[in-house]
Structures are given as structure tokens and as C-alpha cells.
Amino acid sequence: MTLERLYRDVYESPGDDRRRLVLADALLERADPRGELIMLQFQTHALARKRAKKLIDRHRAQFLGPLCNVVKHGSDEWRKGFLVGCVAHASGATADCPAWATVKRIDVLADRTAEVDLLASKWLRSLEEVRVLSDDETFWRGVHVAQTRVKVLRVLERTNRVRLLKA
């Protein structure tokens, strides 16, 4: 089985640990650091956590792949070798990326022109929590927050995820 197929298996069933472990074995055979990361994050002792953090720091861009440019550096959370939480720019350009399949929490960075089509991604199948954030103080004082809320609500309704909208 190819690595591409093994990754696809994980993304199609993000809660299936057996698929992650099969992928980890295949990656370890190829000396790919993500295989080690997956195995380390199945362990609970401090040395494993410390080594996993070093691997993420060193190989973050490789692990994120196409999501690297939309996930805010330092906001990424990893479990069992995959991204589970982050702050992300609301770019729809990565909406078709299967790597979103393991993400449970996403904080969307919004501005006056916030595009929230990312939230409509079919790959955000593990999503449990959505929040909208903005660094722009005028965003929260103006009509932009209300407009963004409406956009987010429309997208979540369209994708049957309205239960995720946080007040």
C-alpha cells in the first residue's frame, strides 16, 4: 500500500488509531520523522512528549504541508502525529486539503474582508469548535463582526455544522 493511500485512510477515519499506527510503521521504514512523531504521541511519559515537541519544532512545515501558510505559527496543537487545533487565516485556498480531517478546534482569524469558506471544507469532519478571532480592534467595534458572524452562520448552516457556532 502506498503512503498516499495510508494517509488517505487516516484522513477518511481520523478516529481510528489502528490506521495511524499502520501509517507510522510505513513512515518509520522510510525514516520519515512523522512516523516517530505518531509513535511518540501514543506514549504518555515526559521524554516522549519532549522528543515529540522537538520533532514538531524541527519538521513543522513538512508535517503541515499545504496548511503551513494558513496555520498561525505557534498555535498548532498535535495529537497522535496530526494537527488537532490551530489558529488559521480564513483562506479558502486550502479547503480541499485532506489534512484538515483531524482538526477538532479551529480559531479563524478574521478581518474586514473575512472569507470563511474554509469552514465549508468537506475535510473538516472532526471539527468540534469554531471561534472567530481578529487582531484588528476596529473589527470588534464596527459592523464587521456582525457581517462575519452572518457569513460564518451561513457557511455552518450550509454544511450542517451550525451547532459549532460559539456566541
C-alpha positions in Angstrom: 0.0 0.0 0.0 1.3 3.5 -0.9 1.9 6.2 1.7 -0.6 8.3 -0.1 -3.2 5.6 0.5 -2.2 5.2 4.1 -2.6 9.0 4.7 -5.9 8.9 2.9 -7.1 6.1 5.3 -6.2 8.2 8.3 -8.0 11.3 6.9 -11.1 9.2 6.0 -11.3 7.8 9.6 -9.4 10.3 11.8 -10.6 8.5 15.0 -9.1 5.1 14.0 -5.8 4.7 15.9 -5.0 1.5 14.1 -4.8 3.4 10.8 -2.4 5.9 12.3 -0.2 3.1 13.7 -0.1 1.3 10.3 1.0 4.7 8.7 3.5 5.2 11.5 5.1 1.8 10.7 5.3 2.6 7.0 6.8 6.0 7.7 9.4 4.6 10.2 10.5 2.1 7.5 11.3 5.1 5.3 13.0 7.1 8.1 10.3 9.7 7.9 10.1 11.8 11.2 6.3 11.8 11.2 6.4 8.1 11.9 8.4 8.7 15.0 6.0 11.6 16.0 3.0 9.4 15.7 4.5 6.7 17.8 5.8 9.2 20.4 2.4 10.8 20.8 0.8 7.5 21.6 3.1 7.4 24.7 2.5 9.4 27.8 5.8 9.8 29.5 7.7 13.1 29.7 10.6 12.1 27.5 8.2 11.1 24.7 6.4 14.5 24.9 9.8 16.4 24.9 11.0 14.5 21.8 7.7 15.0 20.1 7.9 18.7 20.7 11.4 18.8 19.2 10.2 16.9 16.1 7.3 19.3 15.6 9.6 22.3 16.0 12.1 20.9 13.5 9.6 19.5 10.9 6.5 21.6 11.4 6.4 22.8 7.8 6.8 19.3 6.5 4.1 18.0 8.8 1.6 20.8 7.9 2.3 20.6 4.2 -0.1 22.9 2.3 -1.6 24.1 5.6 1.7 25.7 6.7 0.9 29.1 5.1 -2.6 29.4 6.8 -1.9 27.9 10.3 -0.5 30.6 12.6 2.9 29.6 13.8 2.8 28.5 17.4 -0.9 27.9 17.5 -0.8 24.4 16.2 -1.8 21.5 18.5 -0.8 17.9 17.7 -2.1 14.6 18.8 -1.1 11.2 17.6 1.0 12.8 14.8 -1.6 15.0 13.3 -2.9 18.6 13.7 -5.9 18.8 16.0 -6.2 22.5 16.8 -5.0 25.8 15.4 -5.5 29.5 14.6 -5.8 29.8 10.9 -6.3 32.5 8.3 -9.7 32.2 6.7 -8.3 31.3 3.3 -10.5 29.1 1.2 -7.4 28.1 -0.9 -6.7 25.1 1.3 -10.4 24.0 1.8 -9.8 20.9 -0.3 -6.7 19.7 1.7 -7.4 16.4 3.5 -5.0 17.4 6.3 -8.0 19.3 7.8 -9.7 16.0 8.6 -8.0 15.6 12.0 -8.7 19.2 13.2 -11.1 19.4 16.1 -10.7 23.1 17.1 -10.1 26.0 14.7 -9.9 29.7 15.6 -10.4 31.6 12.3 -8.5 34.9 12.0 -10.9 37.4 10.5 -10.6 40.9 9.2 -12.9 43.3 7.4 -12.9 41.1 4.3 -13.1 37.7 6.1 -13.7 34.8 3.8 -14.9 31.8 5.8 -15.3 29.3 3.0 -12.6 27.2 4.7 -15.2 26.2 7.2 -17.2 24.6 4.4 -14.5 22.1 3.7 -15.7 18.5 3.5 -12.4 17.6 5.2 -13.3 19.4 8.4 -15.1 16.3 9.5 -13.7 16.1 13.1 -14.5 19.8 13.8 -16.0 20.3 17.3 -15.3 24.0 17.9 -15.1 27.2 15.9 -14.2 30.6 17.1 -13.6 33.8 15.2 -10.7 36.0 16.2 -9.3 39.3 15.0 -6.2 41.3 15.8 -7.9 44.4 14.4 -9.5 46.4 17.2 -11.8 48.3 14.8 -13.1 44.9 13.6 -14.8 44.4 17.0 -16.2 47.9 17.2 -17.6 48.1 13.7 -20.2 46.3 11.6 -17.5 43.8 10.5 -18.1 41.5 13.4 -21.8 41.2 12.6 -21.1 40.7 8.9 -18.6 38.0 9.7 -21.0 36.3 12.1 -23.6 36.2 9.4 -21.0 34.7 6.9 -19.9 32.1 9.4 -23.5 31.2 10.3 -24.4 30.8 6.6 -21.4 28.5 6.0 -22.1 26.4 9.0 -25.7 26.1 8.1 -24.9 25.1 4.6 -22.5 22.4 5.8 -24.8 21.2 8.7 -22.4 22.4 11.3 -24.4 25.2 12.9 -24.0 23.6 16.4 -20.4 24.7 16.3 -21.0 28.4 16.3 -19.8 29.9 19.5 -21.5 33.1 20.7 
